[in-house]
Amino acid sequence: MLSEMTKAQPPKFPLHFFHWYCHPEYVEDIEGDLIERFETKVESKGIRNAKWGFTKDVIRLLRPGIIKPFFSLNKLPTIYILVHFVKLSFRKVSKPDIFSISYILGLSAALATTFLIFSYVNNAYEVDEFFSHKENLYRLVRTVEDANNSNRSPLLAAPFKDDYVTTLGVGQNN
């Protein structure tokens, strides 16, 4: 019986099938458990029953949580997906109905809004980027309060004019 256990190997076809369908992260752990169960069955039931039991265990493990992904959308080239969407769009727009006009108007409004928002944000980030000491820049703001409301406006106040002229050397002719 001992020589029978040392020669006992799990059947190759179910083992290859298991390697084919099992997710690579789980193969080592699950295969170890399968072989351990196989060796236990060899001791208690014999080689023939253990091999059939191993095959049944491999088939029982065939479930969605263990199966590896055979293809992924991440592997598909993005350009093919975009070409497909463009083709579908042209087919939809080529039909002569009122919905085509609404699709085109909606798309153009969305693109115009996107470009306007992008240019506004881009302009906001590029303010004062041309100065060499941009981290030392400050903005002076004057708040004028009336009885009804208050207004804030950026300006260069008169008391700071001399300091501004001597530090940066601009506006000396004024």
Z-matrix of the N, CA and C atoms (Angstrom, degrees):
N
C 1 1.441
C 2 1.528 1 110.97
N 3 1.342 2 118.63 1 -34.87
C 4 1.460 3 122.19 2 -179.28
C 5 1.524 4 110.78 3 -66.85
N 6 1.345 5 117.40 4 -41.40
C 7 1.471 6 119.51 5 178.30
C 8 1.522 7 110.44 6 -66.65
N 9 1.315 8 116.36 7 -30.73
C 10 1.460 9 120.44 8 178.02
C 11 1.530 10 110.72 9 -67.23
N 12 1.350 11 118.00 10 -37.90
C 13 1.461 12 121.86 11 -179.52
C 14 1.521 13 111.16 12 -72.43
N 15 1.350 14 117.65 13 -35.44
C 16 1.464 15 118.84 14 -178.85
C 17 1.519 16 110.95 15 -71.28
N 18 1.324 17 118.45 16 -29.85
C 19 1.453 18 121.71 17 179.11
C 20 1.526 19 112.01 18 -83.87
N 21 1.308 20 117.78 19 -16.24
C 22 1.464 21 121.44 20 -173.13
C 23 1.525 22 110.46 21 -68.92
N 24 1.294 23 114.41 22 121.01
C 25 1.464 24 122.23 23 175.48
C 26 1.525 25 107.43 24 -123.84
N 27 1.315 26 117.64 25 145.90
C 28 1.471 27 118.39 26 177.17
C 29 1.527 28 110.44 27 -64.52
N 30 1.314 29 117.85 28 152.62
C 31 1.463 30 120.00 29 -179.85
C 32 1.534 31 110.95 30 -60.82
N 33 1.321 32 115.69 31 140.67
C 34 1.469 33 120.69 32 -173.17
C 35 1.526 34 112.83 33 -73.01
N 36 1.326 35 117.14 34 -41.73
C 37 1.461 36 118.80 35 -176.28
C 38 1.527 37 112.18 36 -61.58
N 39 1.347 38 119.98 37 -49.53
C 40 1.473 39 118.56 38 177.50
C 41 1.532 40 112.33 39 -62.49
N 42 1.334 41 117.26 40 -33.59
C 43 1.457 42 120.06 41 178.85
C 44 1.528 43 111.03 42 -67.96
N 45 1.335 44 117.71 43 -41.56
C 46 1.465 45 121.17 44 176.49
C 47 1.530 46 110.90 45 -66.27
N 48 1.325 47 116.04 46 -39.37
C 49 1.458 48 120.11 47 176.93
C 50 1.531 49 110.59 48 -62.04
N 51 1.342 50 115.79 49 -41.45
C 52 1.466 51 120.02 50 177.75
C 53 1.526 52 110.98 51 -62.00
N 54 1.322 53 117.63 52 -43.57
C 55 1.473 54 121.22 53 178.43
C 56 1.530 55 111.01 54 -63.93
N 57 1.313 56 117.14 55 -32.35
C 58 1.459 57 121.07 56 -178.63
C 59 1.524 58 111.91 57 -70.23
N 60 1.339 59 118.06 58 -42.98
C 61 1.462 60 118.81 59 -173.99
C 62 1.525 61 114.50 60 -96.83
N 63 1.306 62 118.90 61 -17.91
C 64 1.461 63 120.19 62 -174.56
C 65 1.531 64 111.02 63 -79.69
N 66 1.338 65 115.77 64 143.06
C 67 1.460 66 122.21 65 177.37
C 68 1.530 67 109.11 66 -62.62
N 69 1.336 68 118.53 67 135.02
C 70 1.466 69 121.31 68 -175.32
C 71 1.534 70 114.38 69 -57.65
N 72 1.325 71 117.76 70 -27.15
C 73 1.464 72 119.63 71 179.70
C 74 1.527 73 112.28 72 -71.50
N 75 1.335 74 117.87 73 -23.84
C 76 1.457 75 121.55 74 -175.56
C 77 1.525 76 113.65 75 -102.39
N 78 1.312 77 119.02 76 -10.21
C 79 1.460 78 122.12 77 -170.43
C 80 1.522 79 111.69 78 -58.32
N 81 1.311 80 117.14 79 -50.37
C 82 1.466 81 120.37 80 -173.49
C 83 1.531 82 111.38 81 -62.23
N 84 1.311 83 117.93 82 -46.22
C 85 1.454 84 121.27 83 -177.81
C 86 1.521 85 111.58 84 -67.20
N 87 1.313 86 116.76 85 -48.46
C 88 1.467 87 120.13 86 -176.31
C 89 1.526 88 110.47 87 -69.35
N 90 1.335 89 117.04 88 -38.22
C 91 1.471 90 119.00 89 178.72
C 92 1.519 91 110.84 90 -63.02
N 93 1.321 92 117.37 91 -40.01
C 94 1.468 93 120.23 92 176.91
C 95 1.514 94 111.88 93 -60.67
N 96 1.332 95 116.27 94 -42.01
C 97 1.469 96 119.70 95 178.11
C 98 1.525 97 111.15 96 -66.28
N 99 1.341 98 117.32 97 -40.91
C 100 1.470 99 120.23 98 178.73
C 101 1.533 100 111.54 99 -62.06
N 102 1.317 101 116.81 100 -43.99
C 103 1.476 102 120.16 101 -179.29
C 104 1.530 103 110.21 102 -67.93
N 105 1.309 104 117.23 103 -37.23
C 106 1.467 105 120.43 104 177.08
C 107 1.527 106 110.78 105 -63.14
N 108 1.333 107 117.23 106 -43.17
C 109 1.472 108 120.55 107 176.50
C 110 1.531 109 110.67 108 -64.31
N 111 1.348 110 116.19 109 -37.61
C 112 1.459 111 120.33 110 178.27
C 113 1.527 112 110.50 111 -61.61
N 114 1.331 113 116.73 112 -46.93
C 115 1.473 114 120.10 113 -179.42
C 116 1.526 115 111.51 114 -63.91
N 117 1.328 116 117.50 115 -36.73
C 118 1.467 117 120.88 116 177.42
C 119 1.522 118 110.27 117 -65.43
N 120 1.335 119 116.99 118 -40.91
C 121 1.472 120 120.32 119 179.70
C 122 1.526 121 111.51 120 -69.61
N 123 1.340 122 117.17 121 -31.51
C 124 1.467 123 119.48 122 177.63
C 125 1.521 124 109.12 123 -63.44
N 126 1.330 125 116.40 124 -42.68
C 127 1.468 126 120.09 125 179.71
C 128 1.527 127 111.97 126 -65.17
N 129 1.332 128 116.50 127 -40.30
C 130 1.464 129 118.45 128 -173.29
C 131 1.534 130 113.40 129 -91.72
N 132 1.328 131 120.00 130 -35.26
C 133 1.466 132 121.27 131 -172.15
C 134 1.520 133 114.64 132 -118.47
N 135 1.319 134 118.57 133 -13.30
C 136 1.454 135 120.56 134 -178.36
C 137 1.527 136 111.52 135 103.17
N 138 1.349 137 114.04 136 167.60
C 139 1.469 138 119.40 137 -174.12
C 140 1.523 139 111.77 138 -67.65
N 141 1.301 140 116.58 139 -45.07
C 142 1.465 141 119.48 140 -175.09
C 143 1.535 142 111.23 141 -61.64
N 144 1.315 143 116.99 142 -49.54
C 145 1.469 144 120.41 143 178.54
C 146 1.526 145 111.36 144 -65.52
N 147 1.330 146 117.65 145 -33.55
C 148 1.460 147 121.05 146 179.35
C 149 1.530 148 110.50 147 -67.17
N 150 1.347 149 117.34 148 -39.65
C 151 1.464 150 120.39 149 178.80
C 152 1.521 151 110.81 150 -66.30
N 153 1.340 152 117.55 151 -42.45
C 154 1.463 153 119.76 152 176.37
C 155 1.530 154 110.52 153 -64.48
N 156 1.323 155 116.46 154 -40.19
C 157 1.463 156 120.46 155 177.83
C 158 1.529 157 111.72 156 -63.67
N 159 1.350 158 116.65 157 -37.74
C 160 1.465 159 121.01 158 177.78
C 161 1.526 160 110.36 159 -63.96
N 162 1.327 161 116.65 160 -43.28
C 163 1.464 162 121.08 161 178.62
C 164 1.528 163 110.75 162 -62.82
N 165 1.345 164 116.67 163 -42.64
C 166 1.462 165 120.16 164 177.92
C 167 1.530 166 111.18 165 -63.62
N 168 1.335 167 116.64 166 -40.11
C 169 1.474 168 119.68 167 179.64
C 170 1.528 169 111.37 168 -64.25
N 171 1.331 170 116.79 169 -39.56
C 172 1.467 171 120.55 170 178.93
C 173 1.523 172 109.88 171 -64.34
N 174 1.319 173 117.27 172 -41.41
C 175 1.461 174 120.66 173 179.45
C 176 1.531 175 110.74 174 -68.68
N 177 1.344 176 117.66 175 -37.41
C 178 1.465 177 120.69 176 178.23
C 179 1.528 178 112.00 177 -65.45
N 180 1.313 179 116.90 178 -28.40
C 181 1.465 180 120.08 179 179.75
C 182 1.525 181 113.16 180 -77.47
N 183 1.287 182 116.99 181 -6.97
C 184 1.461 183 121.37 182 -179.33
C 185 1.527 184 109.25 183 -74.11
N 186 1.346 185 116.02 184 86.84
C 187 1.465 186 122.11 185 179.77
C 188 1.521 187 109.92 186 -139.09
N 189 1.321 188 117.18 187 161.05
C 190 1.472 189 120.77 188 -171.98
C 191 1.529 190 115.22 189 -58.03
N 192 1.320 191 119.01 190 -33.39
C 193 1.457 192 120.24 191 -178.10
C 194 1.508 193 114.21 192 -70.31
N 195 1.315 194 116.85 193 -20.12
C 196 1.462 195 121.16 194 -175.88
C 197 1.523 196 111.86 195 -102.71
N 198 1.317 197 117.34 196 -24.66
C 199 1.465 198 120.98 197 -176.18
C 200 1.521 199 109.84 198 -66.96
N 201 1.325 200 115.83 199 133.41
C 202 1.463 201 119.66 200 178.68
C 203 1.520 202 109.92 201 -75.43
N 204 1.323 203 116.52 202 152.69
C 205 1.465 204 118.94 203 177.23
C 206 1.531 205 109.64 204 -71.51
N 207 1.326 206 116.28 205 125.53
C 208 1.459 207 119.90 206 -178.06
C 209 1.521 208 112.09 207 -81.67
N 210 1.314 209 117.36 208 -28.64
C 211 1.459 210 121.02 209 173.64
C 212 1.512 211 107.19 210 -149.22
N 213 1.279 212 115.08 211 156.24
C 214 1.457 213 120.47 212 -178.71
C 215 1.515 214 108.62 213 -132.61
N 216 1.325 215 116.38 214 148.20
C 217 1.457 216 119.82 215 177.15
C 218 1.519 217 111.36 216 -68.40
N 219 1.341 218 116.77 217 -20.99
C 220 1.461 219 119.87 218 177.80
C 221 1.521 220 111.24 219 -67.26
N 222 1.331 221 117.23 220 -25.49
C 223 1.458 222 120.42 221 -178.53
C 224 1.531 223 112.47 222 -82.24
N 225 1.335 224 116.66 223 -18.83
C 226 1.457 225 118.83 224 179.10
C 227 1.526 226 109.50 225 -70.40
N 228 1.290 227 117.77 226 134.73
C 229 1.460 228 119.21 227 177.85
C 230 1.526 229 111.09 228 -63.69
N 231 1.292 230 115.63 229 134.11
C 232 1.462 231 121.19 230 -176.64
C 233 1.518 232 111.58 231 -64.37
N 234 1.312 233 117.23 232 -33.06
C 235 1.465 234 120.00 233 -177.53
C 236 1.526 235 110.95 234 -63.24
N 237 1.335 236 117.65 235 -35.41
C 238 1.456 237 120.10 236 179.34
C 239 1.527 238 110.92 237 -67.05
N 240 1.323 239 116.28 238 -37.99
C 241 1.454 240 120.12 239 178.31
C 242 1.527 241 110.09 240 -65.48
N 243 1.331 242 116.56 241 -43.42
C 244 1.456 243 119.99 242 179.44
C 245 1.528 244 111.51 243 -64.43
N 246 1.327 245 117.25 244 -40.67
C 247 1.465 246 120.19 245 178.09
C 248 1.527 247 109.90 246 -62.57
N 249 1.316 248 116.52 247 -39.94
C 250 1.462 249 120.48 248 178.20
C 251 1.526 250 110.83 249 -61.65
N 252 1.329 251 117.41 250 -44.49
C 253 1.464 252 120.53 251 179.08
C 254 1.529 253 111.58 252 -65.37
N 255 1.320 254 117.76 253 -37.08
C 256 1.462 255 120.53 254 178.32
C 257 1.528 256 109.91 255 -65.44
N 258 1.332 257 117.06 256 -42.38
C 259 1.465 258 120.06 257 177.85
C 260 1.524 259 111.21 258 -60.94
N 261 1.331 260 115.44 259 -44.58
C 262 1.462 261 118.57 260 178.86
C 263 1.525 262 111.67 261 -62.94
N 264 1.312 263 116.39 262 -38.22
C 265 1.468 264 120.05 263 179.35
C 266 1.517 265 110.78 264 -64.36
N 267 1.333 266 117.47 265 -44.02
C 268 1.460 267 120.00 266 179.29
C 269 1.523 268 111.54 267 -64.47
N 270 1.320 269 117.25 268 -37.13
C 271 1.458 270 119.46 269 177.36
C 272 1.523 271 110.88 270 -64.69
N 273 1.333 272 115.84 271 -41.02
C 274 1.460 273 119.84 272 -179.10
C 275 1.520 274 111.37 273 -68.15
N 276 1.327 275 116.97 274 -40.59
C 277 1.466 276 121.03 275 -177.83
C 278 1.523 277 111.25 276 -74.54
N 279 1.319 278 117.41 277 -28.37
C 280 1.468 279 119.76 278 -176.73
C 281 1.528 280 112.86 279 -69.11
N 282 1.318 281 116.73 280 -17.13
C 283 1.461 282 119.05 281 177.08
C 284 1.524 283 108.93 282 -73.86
N 285 1.308 284 117.80 283 128.67
C 286 1.475 285 120.06 284 -175.91
C 287 1.528 286 112.25 285 -81.18
N 288 1.307 287 116.60 286 84.79
C 289 1.454 288 119.64 287 173.86
C 290 1.525 289 109.77 288 -143.56
N 291 1.286 290 115.68 289 173.73
C 292 1.471 291 121.30 290 -174.65
C 293 1.521 292 111.62 291 -68.25
N 294 1.331 293 116.84 292 -24.30
C 295 1.458 294 119.65 293 -179.11
C 296 1.527 295 111.68 294 -68.30
N 297 1.319 296 117.19 295 -31.01
C 298 1.465 297 120.10 296 177.88
C 299 1.522 298 110.71 297 -61.80
N 300 1.306 299 116.73 298 -41.25
C 301 1.462 300 120.63 299 179.26
C 302 1.526 301 110.00 300 -65.17
N 303 1.332 302 115.85 301 -41.58
C 304 1.468 303 118.27 302 -179.98
C 305 1.525 304 110.57 303 -67.70
N 306 1.338 305 119.00 304 -35.52
C 307 1.464 306 121.39 305 176.58
C 308 1.523 307 110.53 306 -63.01
N 309 1.331 308 116.44 307 -45.22
C 310 1.471 309 120.27 308 -178.23
C 311 1.525 310 110.62 309 -66.45
N 312 1.329 311 117.02 310 -43.57
C 313 1.465 312 119.66 311 178.22
C 314 1.524 313 111.90 312 -64.19
N 315 1.301 314 117.23 313 -41.00
C 316 1.469 315 120.67 314 178.11
C 317 1.512 316 112.23 315 -64.70
N 318 1.322 317 116.59 316 -41.49
C 319 1.457 318 120.59 317 178.47
C 320 1.520 319 111.18 318 -65.51
N 321 1.315 320 117.27 319 -43.56
C 322 1.467 321 119.28 320 -179.91
C 323 1.520 322 111.15 321 -67.31
N 324 1.328 323 118.35 322 -37.63
C 325 1.472 324 120.60 323 176.76
C 326 1.527 325 110.70 324 -65.45
N 327 1.321 326 117.09 325 -40.52
C 328 1.462 327 120.45 326 179.00
C 329 1.529 328 111.41 327 -65.58
N 330 1.330 329 116.74 328 -42.70
C 331 1.469 330 119.73 329 178.66
C 332 1.518 331 111.53 330 -65.99
N 333 1.337 332 117.55 331 -41.57
C 334 1.465 333 120.46 332 178.89
C 335 1.519 334 110.72 333 -63.06
N 336 1.320 335 116.80 334 -43.06
C 337 1.466 336 120.34 335 178.45
C 338 1.523 337 110.93 336 -63.77
N 339 1.317 338 117.01 337 -41.68
C 340 1.463 339 120.62 338 178.66
C 341 1.515 340 111.12 339 -61.84
N 342 1.319 341 117.52 340 -45.44
C 343 1.466 342 120.03 341 179.66
C 344 1.528 343 111.89 342 -65.17
N 345 1.328 344 117.93 343 -38.45
C 346 1.460 345 120.42 344 177.99
C 347 1.525 346 111.57 345 -65.10
N 348 1.311 347 116.36 346 -44.00
C 349 1.470 348 119.32 347 178.57
C 350 1.522 349 110.41 348 -64.88
N 351 1.316 350 117.05 349 -42.32
C 352 1.465 351 120.01 350 178.69
C 353 1.521 352 111.37 351 -61.36
N 354 1.337 353 117.72 352 -44.05
C 355 1.464 354 119.51 353 -179.34
C 356 1.520 355 111.35 354 -67.67
N 357 1.331 356 118.52 355 -35.41
C 358 1.460 357 121.45 356 177.84
C 359 1.532 358 110.69 357 -65.26
N 360 1.329 359 116.46 358 -47.47
C 361 1.466 360 120.56 359 -179.61
C 362 1.525 361 110.42 360 -66.14
N 363 1.319 362 117.28 361 -40.56
C 364 1.459 363 120.99 362 179.00
C 365 1.529 364 110.37 363 -62.73
N 366 1.312 365 117.37 364 -41.67
C 367 1.457 366 121.25 365 178.09
C 368 1.532 367 110.86 366 -64.89
N 369 1.325 368 117.48 367 -39.36
C 370 1.463 369 120.89 368 -179.78
C 371 1.528 370 111.26 369 -65.04
N 372 1.325 371 118.08 370 -35.68
C 373 1.460 372 120.88 371 179.84
C 374 1.524 373 112.71 372 -79.28
N 375 1.323 374 118.05 373 -21.01
C 376 1.457 375 120.02 374 -177.48
C 377 1.528 376 113.64 375 -93.39
N 378 1.330 377 118.31 376 0.27
C 379 1.460 378 121.15 377 178.77
C 380 1.532 379 108.64 378 -65.76
N 381 1.319 380 116.13 379 131.60
C 382 1.463 381 124.17 380 177.26
C 383 1.534 382 113.50 381 62.73
N 384 1.302 383 119.61 382 18.99
C 385 1.460 384 121.42 383 178.35
C 386 1.523 385 112.22 384 -76.53
N 387 1.327 386 118.04 385 -16.85
C 388 1.452 387 120.49 386 -175.95
C 389 1.524 388 112.54 387 -84.37
N 390 1.347 389 118.17 388 -9.10
C 391 1.456 390 120.74 389 177.73
C 392 1.530 391 109.93 390 -77.85
N 393 1.350 392 115.87 391 143.42
C 394 1.462 393 118.71 392 179.58
C 395 1.527 394 111.72 393 -74.62
N 396 1.328 395 117.98 394 -30.95
C 397 1.467 396 121.65 395 178.91
C 398 1.526 397 109.77 396 -111.16
N 399 1.324 398 115.65 397 57.03
C 400 1.462 399 119.97 398 -174.01
C 401 1.526 400 112.75 399 -68.24
N 402 1.334 401 118.53 400 -22.63
C 403 1.462 402 119.37 401 179.38
C 404 1.530 403 112.16 402 -74.27
N 405 1.334 404 117.76 403 -14.57
C 406 1.459 405 121.82 404 178.88
C 407 1.534 406 112.87 405 -99.30
N 408 1.301 407 118.60 406 10.76
C 409 1.459 408 121.83 407 -179.27
C 410 1.525 409 110.50 408 -84.01
N 411 1.310 410 115.28 409 140.95
C 412 1.457 411 121.56 410 177.01
C 413 1.515 412 108.28 411 -131.40
N 414 1.289 413 116.91 412 155.85
C 415 1.458 414 121.45 413 -179.47
C 416 1.523 415 108.46 414 -116.88
N 417 1.302 416 114.80 415 126.18
C 418 1.456 417 120.17 416 177.59
C 419 1.518 418 108.73 417 -91.43
N 420 1.325 419 115.35 418 132.89
C 421 1.448 420 121.01 419 -177.49
C 422 1.523 421 108.37 420 -128.35
N 423 1.323 422 116.29 421 134.19
C 424 1.459 423 121.71 422 177.39
C 425 1.522 424 108.03 423 -107.37
N 426 1.323 425 115.39 424 133.82
C 427 1.454 426 121.47 425 177.54
C 428 1.514 427 108.44 426 -111.48
N 429 1.319 428 115.22 427 121.06
C 430 1.456 429 121.20 428 178.03
C 431 1.520 430 106.94 429 -109.80
N 432 1.330 431 115.47 430 122.58
C 433 1.459 432 119.62 431 -177.33
C 434 1.524 433 109.86 432 -110.51
N 435 1.294 434 115.90 433 126.65
C 436 1.450 435 123.08 434 173.75
C 437 1.525 436 107.84 435 -103.66
N 438 1.298 437 115.34 436 -174.65
C 439 1.464 438 119.16 437 177.39
C 440 1.526 439 111.07 438 -69.43
N 441 1.343 440 117.16 439 -30.97
C 442 1.460 441 120.89 440 -175.50
C 443 1.525 442 113.69 441 -95.95
N 444 1.316 443 117.36 442 -37.21
C 445 1.471 444 118.66 443 -173.93
C 446 1.521 445 110.34 444 -151.55
N 447 1.327 446 114.60 445 176.79
C 448 1.462 447 120.09 446 176.05
C 449 1.520 448 108.06 447 -128.62
N 450 1.324 449 116.60 448 139.81
C 451 1.457 450 122.63 449 -178.98
C 452 1.518 451 109.28 450 -118.35
N 453 1.324 452 115.60 451 133.14
C 454 1.462 453 120.95 452 175.34
C 455 1.511 454 107.79 453 -110.10
N 456 1.324 455 115.95 454 133.54
C 457 1.460 456 119.05 455 179.19
C 458 1.519 457 109.32 456 -145.00
N 459 1.329 458 116.67 457 138.61
C 460 1.463 459 119.17 458 177.00
C 461 1.518 460 109.55 459 -76.08
N 462 1.305 461 115.87 460 140.75
C 463 1.447 462 119.24 461 178.70
C 464 1.516 463 109.38 462 -161.32
N 465 1.311 464 114.96 463 173.32
C 466 1.447 465 121.86 464 172.69
C 467 1.517 466 105.92 465 -110.30
N 468 1.302 467 115.59 466 107.09
C 469 1.463 468 120.32 467 -175.70
C 470 1.519 469 109.92 468 -70.29
N 471 1.324 470 116.43 469 152.80
C 472 1.472 471 122.72 470 -178.26
C 473 1.524 472 112.93 471 -59.05
N 474 1.344 473 121.05 472 -40.56
C 475 1.465 474 118.97 473 -179.77
C 476 1.524 475 113.39 474 -63.31
N 477 1.325 476 118.78 475 -24.93
C 478 1.448 477 121.25 476 -178.30
C 479 1.521 478 113.23 477 -92.69
N 480 1.315 479 118.06 478 -3.19
C 481 1.452 480 121.16 479 -174.14
C 482 1.523 481 111.68 480 -63.25
N 483 1.322 482 117.68 481 -44.56
C 484 1.463 483 120.15 482 -178.73
C 485 1.524 484 111.51 483 -64.03
N 486 1.323 485 116.25 484 -41.81
C 487 1.466 486 119.99 485 178.19
C 488 1.525 487 110.91 486 -64.34
N 489 1.303 488 116.04 487 -38.34
C 490 1.466 489 122.12 488 179.77
C 491 1.524 490 110.18 489 -65.75
N 492 1.316 491 117.30 490 -43.01
C 493 1.467 492 121.64 491 -178.21
C 494 1.522 493 110.46 492 -68.05
N 495 1.330 494 118.38 493 -42.73
C 496 1.471 495 120.02 494 -177.09
C 497 1.516 496 111.90 495 -73.32
N 498 1.329 497 118.07 496 -34.41
C 499 1.461 498 120.51 497 -178.00
C 500 1.520 499 111.69 498 -73.75
N 501 1.303 500 117.57 499 -48.58
C 502 1.466 501 120.87 500 -175.08
C 503 1.514 502 113.41 501 -98.90
N 504 1.300 503 118.49 502 -19.44
C 505 1.446 504 120.84 503 178.87
C 506 1.509 505 114.13 504 73.42
N 507 1.327 506 117.43 505 27.02
C 508 1.462 507 120.51 506 178.63
C 509 1.518 508 109.15 507 -112.05
N 510 1.277 509 115.88 508 152.35
C 511 1.456 510 121.15 509 176.46
C 512 1.508 511 114.02 510 71.47
N 513 1.321 512 118.42 511 27.19
C 514 1.472 513 120.82 512 -177.74
C 515 1.520 514 112.38 513 -71.88
N 516 1.311 515 117.81 514 -22.62
C 517 1.459 516 120.34 515 -179.45
C 518 1.512 517 112.70 516 -79.35
N 519 1.323 518 118.88 517 -13.93
C 520 1.479 519 122.14 518 -176.98
C 521 1.491 520 112.17 519 -80.72
